[in-house]
Amino acid sequence: MLSRMKKYWNKTIYDKKTNQIKQGQEFLILENVFGYEKIGFVTRWKDGRLNDDEYEPAVEFQDAHVEHYKNGLLHNELKDEEGNLKPAIVANYGNDVEFWLNGNQVK
C-alpha cells in the first residue's frame, strides 16, 4: 500500500478554522514524516473530499509522490497513448505505482 492519505479515504473533511467543508487547493508542510525533517504537499478538495481537478492530481508531495482521487476514492481512469491505464499512485520517484478505479485496486 503506497498511499500516504489513507485516513482521508471516502471521508468528508471540514476546515478546522471555519468548520466549513474543505474546498479548493491547500498547501501544508509536515514535519518528521516519510523520512523527511520537513516536506511540503498540496491537496485539492471538492465538497470536502480529495478530488483531482481538471489538470492536476488531488495530492502532490514535494518528493514527487502523487495520488489521484475522485470523490474521496483513489481513482485514475486516464489512459496512455497505448491504451494502458495510468497509475493512481506514483511513489518513490516513479519507481513504484499502483492502479486504482473507484477505490478498488486494479492489478
N, C-alpha and C positions, 0 to 999 in steps of 0.2 A: 504494500500500500504506500503510494508515493504522496498522497495528499497531505498538505500542511493545514488544511482548513476543515478537517472532518467535523469539528464541533459546530460548524455553521451549516452543515448539510441539511437541506429540507427544513430550515427554520426561518421564521420571520424575526428579523433583528431590529431593535429600536435604538435610536441615538440616545446615549445616556444623558447628554446635556439637555436635549429638548423633549425627550420622551416621544418623539415622532418616529415613524417608520423611516429607516435609512433609505436615502435616495442619492443617486449620483456617484461621484468619484470621491475617494478618500485616500490620503497618504498618511502612513503611520511608520514609526520606527520601533522595532522590537529590540530588546537587549538580552544578551546571553541565551540565544536560541539557535538551533540548527548549526552549532559550531561557530557562530559569529559573536563578537562582542556587541556589535550593532548591525542591524540590517533593515533597510527600508523596503516598503512594499506598497502597492496600490491595490485597492479593492474597488469594484464597481457594483452598485446596488440598484435594484429596481423593485419597488414595492417591498422593501425590507429583506430581499433575498439576493444572494450573489447571482449576478447575471452579466454575461458578455454584453457589451454594447455593439453597435453595428460593425465597428472596426477593431475593437480591442478585447482581449480576454478579461474575465471577471477578476482575476488575481495575477499580479505580476510582481515577483520579488526581485530585488537588486541583483541577485546572483543568477538571473535568467530562469528561475523556476516559474512556470506558468501553469495556471489551471483555468479551464473553460467551464462555464456553468450556464444553465438555462433554468430559470425559476428555482434556484437553490439546489439544483442537482447537477452533478458532474455530467457534462454533455458537450460533444463536438460532433456535429453531423457533416462538417465540411469535408470535401474530398480533394485529393491532389490531382494533378493533371492525368495520372494513370487510372484514376477512379478509386484509389485506396483511401480509406478513412483516415483523417488526420487525428493525432492524439489529443485527448482532453487534458492530459497532464504531460508536461515536459520538465524533467528534473535532471540534476547533475550535469548541467551544461549541455543538455541534449542527448546524453548517453543513455538515459532511462526514460521510457514513455509508457503511458497506459491509455487505453482507448475506452471511452465510456459513452453510453447513449441513455438518456433519461434516468441517470443514477445507477445504471447497471453496467458492470464492467464487461467489455467485449474482448474476446481473445483474437 
